[in-house]
Amino acid sequence: MKDSYDIIIVGGGIVGLASAYKLNTRYPDKKILVLEKEKEVAAHQTGHNSGVIHSGLYYKPGSYKAKNCVDGRRELVAFAKEHKIQHDICGKIVVATKESELAHMNKVFNNGLQNDVEGIEMIGPDKIKEIEPYCVGISGIWVPCTGIIDYADVARKYVELIRAKFPQSKVLTEHEVKAFEKHTDYTDVVTPKGTFSGKYIITCAGLQSDRVARLEGVKPDSAIVGFRGDYFDLSEKGLHKVKNLIYPVPNPTFPFLGVHFTRMIHGGTECGPNAVFVFKREGYNKTDFSFRDTAEALSFGGTWKFGIKHWRFAVDEYRRAFSKRLFLDRLRGLIPSLEMDDLVPGRAGVRAMALAPEGEMIDDFRIEAKGNAIHILNAPSPAATASLAIGKAVEEMATKQFNLN
Ligand SMILES: Cc1cc2nc3c(=O)[nH]c(=O)nc-3n(C[C@H](O)[C@H](O)[C@H](O)COP(=O)(O)OP(=O)(O)OC[C@H]3O[C@@H](n4cnc5c(N)ncnc54)[C@H](O)[C@@H]3O)c2cc1C
């Protein structure tokens, strides 16, 4: 006998779990199943990120990122307080170190004002020193509403609440979705451990989101490529040089925030991440390689166009990935007194970036609905900050698309 569900969600990252939680909160009687391929939820991007509760400063006013980040952050902080998830709204500074960065920093500041980010303030070199005594910059932005949290803790809390409040729903790990078999009124979702039937399907598969969407029958024109981010940790000797969070002015050409210093909620301070094109989507070591991932990335025209346009960036990031000295040089832009033995190698994460056929990185969140399915095709940073707002957007889209009322 197959288990039947109203909605089956593929992917137990923070976006899939927040969507399940929001849908069940709105529809407490619906039977929802989340299928996750790994042993634990939050095993990929959700458990390998910087753990920053982003303010909403950077994003283009009017974009889904801007709106969902600001709303999602406020809701996340309230959620963390209510459910006693360890977090700290410690604030951060964005620091310009060269005249050439000032124009973009002003743009970022104006985006923050338009996005309704509370309390932001332009600051000068003295205030930078007062907030972060080892940091040297010519101008900066103080962002008091930025914070830190462990997003795997948040994801596990969503699971706990789903299980406690909606016992008819389930979150199953070690269930990799391999196929979807379509019938008139339902879809069979096939895993090696069993087949489950669902009236409606939602896919939130992060680094595999294009493939899982394709399996389900849509043809996204974008493709996912992975960008690994390596981190160093501040050693005991270097730890006192950073109090909270220090960010550079980001390079306006890329949707990455630049290598930054982040105090972590469970202790320690990380420096990173860089952004290196990976040859394996879920590969966390520098030499990991997957024939399938590489062949697929290289057979997509967008990857070549991106590579041709940005080869200089790609080569620089690759060199830096293998050289602690080059990594240190970049960090010294913000903290000149940093020394080699202030850094020890840390962990890595891989970001899923959707590339368009023309080689542009798709910067904004992208969710598409077709027939009895909804696909989250692009949920890059700040999707962890925004998970509750994205979950709400998925719930509203599902209400319309699946006629749930
Ligand atoms: C290095 C790095 C730093 C970042 N920093 C921040 C930050 O500070 N703040 C912030 O807000 N965001 C940050 N982000 C972004 C944030 O982590 C992601 O936007 C968010 O985690 C995306 O969540 P997700 O659920 O879409 O993806 P994921 O967490 O990757 O989850 C997708 C899940 O789908 C599962 N899956 C895939 N295929 C299948 C299948 N066939 N069957 C079953 N399950 C499947 C995977 O195993 C995975 O668990 C960062 C990301 C990275 C990588």
PDBQT file of the ligand as one rigid body, heavy atoms in Angstrom, charges set to zero:
ROOT
HETATM    1  C1  LIG A 501      28.805  29.410   1.603  1.00  0.00    +0.000 C 
HETATM    2  C2  LIG A 501      27.403  29.931   1.767  1.00  0.00    +0.000 A 
HETATM    3  C3  LIG A 501      27.156  31.056   2.594  1.00  0.00    +0.000 A 
HETATM    4  C4  LIG A 501      25.851  31.535   2.735  1.00  0.00    +0.000 A 
HETATM    5  N1  LIG A 501      25.579  32.498   3.673  1.00  0.00    +0.000 NA
HETATM    6  C5  LIG A 501      24.298  32.836   3.937  1.00  0.00    +0.000 A 
HETATM    7  C6  LIG A 501      23.980  33.694   5.023  1.00  0.00    +0.000 A 
HETATM    8  O1  LIG A 501      24.853  34.083   5.798  1.00  0.00    +0.000 OA
HETATM    9  N2  LIG A 501      22.676  34.058   5.193  1.00  0.00    +0.000 N 
HETATM   10  C7  LIG A 501      21.680  33.617   4.380  1.00  0.00    +0.000 A 
HETATM   11  O2  LIG A 501      20.522  33.996   4.553  1.00  0.00    +0.000 OA
HETATM   12  N3  LIG A 501      21.940  32.757   3.365  1.00  0.00    +0.000 NA
HETATM   13  C8  LIG A 501      23.217  32.347   3.155  1.00  0.00    +0.000 A 
HETATM   14  N4  LIG A 501      23.497  31.434   2.168  1.00  0.00    +0.000 N 
HETATM   15  C9  LIG A 501      22.402  30.956   1.318  1.00  0.00    +0.000 C 
HETATM   16  C10 LIG A 501      21.524  29.931   2.024  1.00  0.00    +0.000 C 
HETATM   17  O3  LIG A 501      22.294  28.976   2.727  1.00  0.00    +0.000 OA
HETATM   18  C11 LIG A 501      20.669  29.241   0.955  1.00  0.00    +0.000 C 
HETATM   19  O4  LIG A 501      20.026  30.247   0.196  1.00  0.00    +0.000 OA
HETATM   20  C12 LIG A 501      19.591  28.340   1.578  1.00  0.00    +0.000 C 
HETATM   21  O5  LIG A 501      20.180  27.448   2.503  1.00  0.00    +0.000 OA
HETATM   22  C13 LIG A 501      18.879  27.567   0.481  1.00  0.00    +0.000 C 
HETATM   23  O6  LIG A 501      18.060  26.603   1.109  1.00  0.00    +0.000 OA
HETATM   24  P1  LIG A 501      17.436  25.418   0.241  1.00  0.00    +0.000 P 
HETATM   25  O7  LIG A 501      16.529  24.689   1.145  1.00  0.00    +0.000 OA
HETATM   26  O8  LIG A 501      16.906  25.993  -1.022  1.00  0.00    +0.000 OA
HETATM   27  O9  LIG A 501      18.703  24.546  -0.208  1.00  0.00    +0.000 OA
HETATM   28  P2  LIG A 501      19.515  23.400   0.565  1.00  0.00    +0.000 P 
HETATM   29  O10 LIG A 501      19.809  23.775   1.949  1.00  0.00    +0.000 OA
HETATM   30  O11 LIG A 501      20.691  23.093  -0.301  1.00  0.00    +0.000 OA
HETATM   31  O12 LIG A 501      18.510  22.188   0.595  1.00  0.00    +0.000 OA
HETATM   32  C14 LIG A 501      18.137  21.446  -0.536  1.00  0.00    +0.000 C 
HETATM   33  C15 LIG A 501      17.923  20.019  -0.067  1.00  0.00    +0.000 C 
HETATM   34  O13 LIG A 501      17.382  19.247  -1.130  1.00  0.00    +0.000 OA
HETATM   35  C16 LIG A 501      17.892  17.933  -0.971  1.00  0.00    +0.000 C 
HETATM   36  N5  LIG A 501      17.728  17.210  -2.233  1.00  0.00    +0.000 N 
HETATM   37  C17 LIG A 501      18.324  17.474  -3.417  1.00  0.00    +0.000 A 
HETATM   38  N6  LIG A 501      17.936  16.568  -4.354  1.00  0.00    +0.000 NA
HETATM   39  C18 LIG A 501      17.080  15.714  -3.725  1.00  0.00    +0.000 A 
HETATM   40  C19 LIG A 501      16.345  14.574  -4.163  1.00  0.00    +0.000 A 
HETATM   41  N7  LIG A 501      16.418  14.104  -5.414  1.00  0.00    +0.000 N 
HETATM   42  N8  LIG A 501      15.560  13.932  -3.249  1.00  0.00    +0.000 NA
HETATM   43  C20 LIG A 501      15.462  14.373  -1.959  1.00  0.00    +0.000 A 
HETATM   44  N9  LIG A 501      16.149  15.445  -1.501  1.00  0.00    +0.000 NA
HETATM   45  C21 LIG A 501      16.932  16.126  -2.380  1.00  0.00    +0.000 A 
HETATM   46  C22 LIG A 501      19.346  18.168  -0.598  1.00  0.00    +0.000 C 
HETATM   47  O14 LIG A 501      19.951  17.033  -0.009  1.00  0.00    +0.000 OA
HETATM   48  C23 LIG A 501      19.232  19.356   0.340  1.00  0.00    +0.000 C 
HETATM   49  O15 LIG A 501      19.162  18.965   1.705  1.00  0.00    +0.000 OA
HETATM   50  C24 LIG A 501      24.787  30.938   2.011  1.00  0.00    +0.000 A 
HETATM   51  C25 LIG A 501      25.045  29.805   1.208  1.00  0.00    +0.000 A 
HETATM   52  C26 LIG A 501      26.324  29.282   1.125  1.00  0.00    +0.000 A 
HETATM   53  C27 LIG A 501      26.530  28.018   0.359  1.00  0.00    +0.000 C 
ENDROOT
TORSDOF 0
